[in-house]
């Protein structure tokens, strides 16, 4: 085999090794996104378990707010039944809105805010919400990494060949990110 043959062989070996490396990177990124979602899922399950306890404790105090409590439970049940990350993201947005309304109404009940069980549950929910936020950030970073790989040349060729798809970001509803107005008058 001449020099030209060795050059061609070296190029073929280089291309094959590059394709294997790109494929392995895509698999690794996809697994990272799946793992990141599982971390969110753990925290969401914890949140789902805490909500019925909170509703049970506050329902006696908030006898006039039964419609709000029912909406919280319905939103929680929808979130629990979500089967895909996309469904869960949508359901969690609705649940966050319902919980926000519940928390706002709870401000009108001083005895409720003083209740030790409510305070403990609120603290646990707050800690869980923080963990969800950190998990969501890691998930979205993982989504960005795989989306960059799936959409960038030359790894997009490998992604198309093996049907790697961009992942969906876990975005917070616009209402949850709006800065509340404060009126001190």
N, C-alpha and C positions, 0 to 999 in steps of 0.2 A: 504494500500500500504506500502510495506516495504522500508527499506533504499535503497536497490538496485533499486526499482521502482522510488524513488525520484531522485536518481543519474541519471538514464536513462532519466527521464523527464527533469531534469536540463540540461543535455547534449543536448537533442533535442531542448529545448528552446534556449540555447546558439548558437547552429548551425543555427537555423532559424533567430535569431537576427543578427548573423554575416553575413548571406547571404543577409538579407535586407540591412544592413549597406554597404556591398560591392556593391550591386546593386545601391543604392542611391549615393554612391561615384562615380561610373562609370557614372551615369546619370549627376551628377554635373560636372564632368570633361568634358564630351562630350558637355554640354551646355556652359562651359567656353571656349572650343575651338571654338564653333560656335559664341559666343559673340566676341571673339578675332578676328575672321575672319571678322565679321561685322565692327569692328573698323578699320581694314585695308581697307575694302571695302569703307568706308566713305572717307578715305584719297585718295584712288585710284580714286574715282569719282571726287574728287576735282582736282586731278592731270589731269584727262581726260578732265575736263572742262577748265583748264588753257592752255593746249597744243594748241588747235585751235587758241586761242587768240594770243599766242606767234608766231605761224606760220604765222598768218595774219599780224602781225606787222613786222616780219622780211622778209617776202617774197619780198617786194619791194627792200630792201637792198641787198638781196641775189638772184638776178635774175639768176645767173649762177649756183645756187645750187638747182634748182627745184627738181631734182631727190632725193636729201636728204630730202627735205621738204615732198615730196610725200611718202617716206618711213616712215617718222615720223607719218604722218596722217594714213597710212595703218596700222602701228603697233598700233597706238592709237585705231583705229576702231576695230582691232582684240581683243585688251584688253577689250574694252567696251562690246564686244559680248561674252566674256568668261562666261560660265554658271556655272562652278564648280570651287572650289578653285584650283584644279590641273591645269585646263585650264588657269585660271587667272595667276597663278604663272608662267607658261610657256610664256604666252603672255606678261606679265609684264617684263620678262627678255629680250624679243625682243624689247619692247618699251624702256627699259632703254638703250640698246645698240644704238638704233636709236637716242635717245635724246643725248647720249654721243657724237655721231658723229656731231649732230647739234651744240652742245655747242662748240666742237672743231673748227668747221668751223666758228662760230660766232667770235672767237678770231681774225680772219683775217679781220674783218670789224670794224675799230675803231669808225666810225660814228654810227654804230649799237649799240656798247657798250655804247655810250654816250647818246643814246635815252632814255628819261625818261620812256616811256611806256615799253620799253624792260627791263630797270633796275627794274621797279616795278614788272613786270611779273616774272623776274628771281628771285627776292627776294621772291615772293609768292611761286614759284616753289621750291626754296631752303627750305623754311619753311615747305612746304608740304612733301618734300623728308625726312626731319628730322622726321616729324610726322609718316611717313610711316615706317621709320627705328625703331622708338620706338614701334609702333604697331606690327611690324614684330617680334620684340624681345619678346613682351608679348605673341603673338600668338605661337611662337616657344617654349616658356616656357610652355604654356598650352598644346601644342602637346607632349612635353616630359613627362608631368605629366600623360596624358591619355595613352600614349604608355607604360610608366612604369607600370601603373595599368593593362593594357590589357595583358602585357607580363609577369607579376610577379605572382608567386604562392602565395596564392590560388585565387586571384581575376581573374586570367586568366581563371579559370574554370567557374566563373560567366560570364565573358566577352564572352567566347565561347558559353555558354548556351543561352545568349540573343543577340548574334551576334554584339557585340561591336567590332569595327575595329580600328586598329591603324590609326592615322591621318598623313597627309603629312606635312613635314616641308616646310616653305617658305624660300628656299635657294637663296642666291644671286649668280648670274652667276660668274664663275671663273674669267672671264675677268673684272668684276666690282670690284673684290677684289684684283686684281694684283696691286702691287706697281709700279707706273709709274717711268720710268728711267728719270733722269735729267742730261742733258749735259750742263755744264756752259761754254763751250768753244765758 
